[in-house]
Amino acid sequence: MTLNNTGNKQLTYREAGVDIDAGNRAVDLMKQHVRSTYRPEVLGDIGGFGGLFALNAKAYSQPVLVSGTDGVGTKLRLAFMLDEHGTIGQDAVAMCVNDILVQGAEPLFFLDYLAVGKLEPEKVAAVVSGVAKACKESGCALIGGETAEMAGFYPEGEYDIAGFAVGIVDKPRIITGANITPGDVLIGLPSSGLHSNGYSLVRKICFDVQKFSADQYIEPLGKTLGEELLTPTRLYPKACLPLIQSFDLKGMVHITGGGFYDNIPRVLPAGCSVEVDTTAWPKPPIFELLQAWGDVAWPEMYRTFNMGIGMILVVAADSAEAVQKSLAAQNETSYVIGKVVAGDQTVKLKGGVFGG
């Protein structure tokens, strides 16, 4: 404590709850993670006022930048409960890069925003390490971000994370769904679990209704409940970018909030609907458990969760086999889960509990 010339205490920013030295330490701890993601186009280094990326526009005839932004939502509560922060950054990256991927874009770079109540450098570094790992796997550079210490705004130990991704696609190769026609086929790629949607319902079912603890071992899952619920969102660029380059993918759908009913229609042109065979792929046990634990209606399950399918490709029927063979060559599992039919841009689920 210091006193001014009147004998009164002189306040500092640290005493108000913001520790600049801790912020600088956090930057030092995350530098190695950030640099590991750099592509040749990245200029400069971490610490500047803005990230620099030298776009190679000559590689494209009509380059179009595609951007997307998202956060992790209430899945963060699980990270707080378990004090596990190394994977939550992947969720932030995945929600962004998967969204721009469905328009045919190759992710180029990512920036994150992390807001904390009290800055703990090691915890911040753990979160950013997850961001960096996910960026590296997605082929995009982490070129900047912001860590904001907001004393009195977030409870100590809690934070929020969001980010945005920028990608590129040649204008003639943008995937819009405009050419989808009845007879086309839906190919589904498995999810890694719940991904980052529906966690308000998940927490209500697991912790309010069932009174489970996060560290409770669940036999059908083969792991603790917390381990299952913190499984990071799958990253799809590595599996899908080769397909985008090699095939005419008419449409792509990232199954996020809104599930099947709200996301698939986003790519359907007028005059088209889809029929989805819900028996066409195996469901991870967590979905049936949640349905039973919460007595959730099946249509609500498919509107809230991905139900084991995180990405859908819409292709011509005569291309489906070749697309699946290409995925298999990458050791990627895929399922034909439905077809496009004439209709009014709606989704009909069939099979199993839905009959038909």
N, C-alpha and C positions, 0 to 999 in steps of 0.2 A: 504494500500500500504506500502511495505517496501523497504528500500534502501540498497544497498550493500556498501562496504567500499569505493567505488569510487563515490558514490552519485547517481548511476544509479538505476532505478526501478528494483526490483527483481520480475520477472513474476512467477505466480503460475498456476497450472493446471486448477483451477477454472477460472482464467482470460482468459485462452485459450479456455474456453467453456465446460470443463468437471468438474462436481461437485461430488467428491467422497462422500461427506457427504450426498448429495441427493440420491446417489446410495444406501448407507447404510440404509437410511430411507425407501427407496422403498422395500428393502429386509425385513425390520422389518414389514412393512405393509402387505406384501404378505405371511408371514410365516404361518398364521392361515389358509389361503386358501390352501396352498400347503399341510400342514399336514393333512387336512381333506380328502385328496385323498389316503393316505397311505394304502397299503395292508400289510398283515402279512409278506410278503417277503422283504419288504423294510428295509434296514439297515441304521443306521446313521440318519442324519437330514439335513435340508437345510443349505447350507453354505460351504459344503465340495467342494473339487476340482472335484469330480465326484459323480454321484449317484450310490448307491449300491443296488442291487436286488438279493436276494438269490433264484435262480431258483430251484423249486422243480421238478427236472428232473425225479425222481422216479415215478411221476404220469403219465408219458408217456412212451410208449414202444420205440418209435423212435422220440424223441422231435426235432422239427425243428423250428428255430426262423424265424419269418417273419417281415420285417421292411418296413416302408413307410414314405416318407417325402413330405411335401407340404406347401404352404402358402395360403394366402387369396386373393391375387391379388388386382385388382383395386376396389373391394368392400370397401377397406379401405377409399376410397375417401368419401363414404357416412358417415362413422364414423367421419371423419374430418369435413364434412359439418354440421353435426348435433351435433357435440361434444358429441357423445354417444359412450362409449367404453366398456360397460359391457358385450356385447354379441359377439364381434368380435373374442374373444379368442375361443369361441365354434366352429366357422368356421375353425380355424386352427386345432383344435383337430379332428373335424369331417372329414375333408378331408383326414386325415391320418388314423384314426381308421377304417373308412368305407372302405378304400382301402385294408387294410390288412385283414379285415373281409371276403372279398369275396374269399379269399383263404382258408377260414376255421379257421383262427387264432383268438384266444382269446387275446384281447389287454392286455398287462401286464404293460407297463409303457410308459411315454411320457416325452419328453424334449422340451422346447420351446426356441426360439431365438427372442428377441425383440430389435430392433435397433431404437434409437430415436435421434432427432436433439438436443433437450434439455430435460434433464431428469426432469420430473414432477412426484414426487413419488405417488401422489394420482391417477394420470392417469394411471401410470404403474400398480398400485395395482388393478385398475378397470379392466384393460385388463387381468391380471393374474387371477383375480377372475372368469372371464369367462372361462379361460383355466381350472381352477381347477374344476369348476362346471361340465364342460363337461367331464373331466376325471372321476370324481366321478360317473356320470351317465353311463359312458362306462365301468366302473369297472377297470379302469387302474390307476396306481399311477403316479402323477407328481413328478418325483424324481430329477429334476434339470432343469437348463436352463441358459440363458445368457441374461443380459440386457446391451446393449452397447450404451453408449452416444457418438455420432459421430458428434461433433460440426462442423458446416459448411458443412455437407454432406446432412442431411435432413433439410428441412425448419422447423422453430420452430413450434411446434404443430403437426408435422407429424411424422410417424413412420412406420416401417414394422415389420410384425410378420410372423414367420414360425416355423415349429417344425417337430419332427419325433416320430413315435410310433414303439414299438417293441411288437410283439405278439408271441404266440406259438401254434403249431398244431402238432398232431401226423402225421408222414410221410404218413401212409396209409390213413389218413383222409384229406389230402390236396385236396382242390377243384380246379380242373384244367380245367374242361370242356371236357376232353378227351373222356368221356363216353357219351356225348350228341349224340342223334340219332334222325332222323326224327320221328315225332310223339310226342316228348316231348313238355311240356307246359311251357309257360312263365307266371309267377305270378309277378305282380308289386306291390310294396309298395309305398304309396304316399310320395311325398316330402313335405317339409314345405314351399315351394315357390321356389325362384330362386336359393337357396343355394349359391354357391360361384363361379359360372361360367357365362360368358357372360356379365360381367359388363361394359366392354368397349363399347359394343353395347348398353347396357341399358342406360348408361350415355349419349351417343350420341343422342339416341332417346328422352330421357326425358328432358335433359337440353340444348342440342344444337338445336334439331329439334322442340320440343314442347315448349321449354322455360319455363318449369315448375320450381317451387322452391321445395326444399326438404320438406318443411313444408306445402305444398299445400294439402288440403283434396281432396281425389279422391272418389267420391260417390260409384262406383262399388266395391271399395276395402273396404269401411267402415273404412278407416284410412287415415293418411297422406301418401304421396308417400314415404317419408323417412322411416316411420315405416315399410312399406311393404318391401322396398329394404334392410333394415337392419335385417329382420327376419333371425335368425341364421340357418345354415345348420343342417338338422336333423341328429341325431345320431342313427345308426341302430343296434349296438351290442345287446342291451337289447332285441330287437324283434327277432334278427336272431340267436343268440348263442344257444337258446334252440332248434331251428330247425336244426342247424348244428349237434347237439348231437343226435337228435331223428330221423332224416330222411336222406335219401341219396339224398342230393342236388347235382345235376350233375354240375351245374354252378351257379355263382353269378356275377352280373354286377352292379357296382356303376356307375350311370349315371352322369358323370362330363363333363369336356370340351370335345367337340366332340359329345355330345348328344347320340342319338340312333344309328346313322349311324356309328360312329367310336368306340363306347364302346362295343356294343354287339358282333361284330365280334372278339373281343379279346379272347372270350371263346369258339368260334365255331371251332370244328375240321374240317378237310377236308371233303367235301361232304355234309356239312350242311349250310343252310341259315335259316333265320327266317322271318315270316310274322307277323306284328304287327297291330292289329286292333285299330286304333287311337280313335274309339268311345267307347272303353271299359272302360274308366275311366273319371271322371269329371276333367276338367282342371281348376286350380285356375284362377281367373279373370285376374291376372297380365299378363298372357301369351297372351291372346287374345287382351288385351289392347296394349301391346308392339307391337304385329303384326300389329294392325290397326294404331297406332301412327306413326310407322316407315315404314309402307307399306313393311313389310319384307315377302319374299316368304316363304311359309309354309315349304318346305324342309330345308331352312336355319334356321327356328325356331327349327326344330327337330335335326339339326346338332349343334346348339349353346346351347340350353337349355334342361333342364330335362322334361319340359312340364307337370310337376305334378307327375312324377314317378322318385323316387330317387334311388331305388334298385330293381333289377330284380332277381328272382330265377328261375332256369331252373330245372324242375322235370319231372319224368316219368308221363305220363297221368294218370295212375292208382294211383298215390300218391297225385295228385293235391288237391283233396277234403280233404284229411286228413291234408295236410299242411295248407290249408285255415282254417280248423276247429281249428287247433292248434293256429294259429294267432288270430282267433276270440276269443278264450279262454283267450288270453292276451289283449283283447280289441283292437286288431290291425286290421285295415282295409286292405284288399288286393283285387286285381282284376286279373282275367285271361285276359291277354292282347295280347296273341299271341301263336304261335306254331313254332316248328322247322320243316323245310321241307328240302327236298333234294336240294342241290345247291352249290354255290361257295363262302360261307362265307360272304354273303351280307345280307342286311336288306331291306325288302320291307314293306313300310307303306301302309295300306289299310284303307278304310272307311272315311267318312266325305269328307274333301277337297281333299283327295287322290283317291276317288272312289273305286271301286272294292268290 
